[in-house]
Amino acid sequence: MRSQNSSLRRACVPWLFLLPALALFVLFKFVPMARGLEMSFYQVNFGSDWEWVGLENFQRAFADSDLHTAVIQTALYVSVSVIVSAVIAFALALALEGPARHLRIIRTAMFLPAVTSAAVVAQIWQIMLSPAPDGIGNTILGFLGVGHAGFFSDPNQALGSLIVMQIWKTVPYDMMIFVAGLTGVNRELYDAAAVDGARWHHRLWYVTLPAMRHTVVIVGVLGFIRGVRVFTEVYSSTGGGPGGSTEVVMTYVYKAGFVQFDYGYASAVSCLLFLFTAVTTVTYLTLRQRSNRHGA
């Protein structure tokens, strides 16, 4: 009996250490989520009683042309940034993978953009891509014989400039994931392929890429989630402008809630975004798992 009580106490000790963190997580994560879900069914006015509107906020979201534009621009932002970032990161991982000390130093230096604050990154790129003729970006374009660009101030170039900034920030993060995945590739397969006379692109296609399937999935899913919920980079750089050309879903939600004070509608759009992200991620992972199971 005494030994059972002692085992029970030992089992409870880890939970006692976790309890404060769990309490804070519930308080600042799940409680606001539940509150936001509740608000999505109301016309919220903090100065008076809330008015029940049922599904009206969700119906507004599906009919809102401005939101549709933000969704399209978010989809373009996500698809281009995720694909280009993954390709560049994979190429860098192949070039920098290895135990050599100088490679570790280079990887550490290249990882710095990934751990830099998004607001700081936005300010750096605003300076670099200043529309002024003597800005860094326009100076480089002038050296290459290309005309001056407006970058963030040009409605036709602002979204592309944001995508370039996002790629610069996410490539190091994706690269480190790919480097970790490459360490798990069986080196004997490379040796066997070399003995068979396989060239480097054959080894890449038939050895490296099949072994990196799960890593590619991880990079893709993380990039998708990261891109869909992007806010700080966009808001700090352009605020969704000029002329709404860089408006994404998260900046649209922010403006609906904290500029127009339409909290119920902003909550409804947030719930739809969360539902879309969760369903898309789970569906993709499920289909990928089934594909791997059938291919095994």
Secondary structure, 3 states (H helix, E strand, C coil): CHHHHHHHHHHHHHHHHHHHHHHHHHHHHHHHHHHHHHHCCEECCCCCCCEECCCHHHHHHHHCHHHHHHHHHHHHHHHHHHHHHHHHHHHHHHHHCCCCHHHHHHHHHHHHHHHCCHHHHHHHHHHHCCCCCCCHHHHHHHHCCCCCCCHHHCCCCHHHHHHHHHHHHHHHHHHHHHHHHHCCCCHHHHHHHHHCCCCHHHHHHHHHHHHCHHHHHHHHHHHHHHHHCCCHHHHHHCCCCCCCCCCCHHHHHHHHHHCCCCHHHHHHHHHHHHHHHHHHHHHHHHHHHHHHHHHC
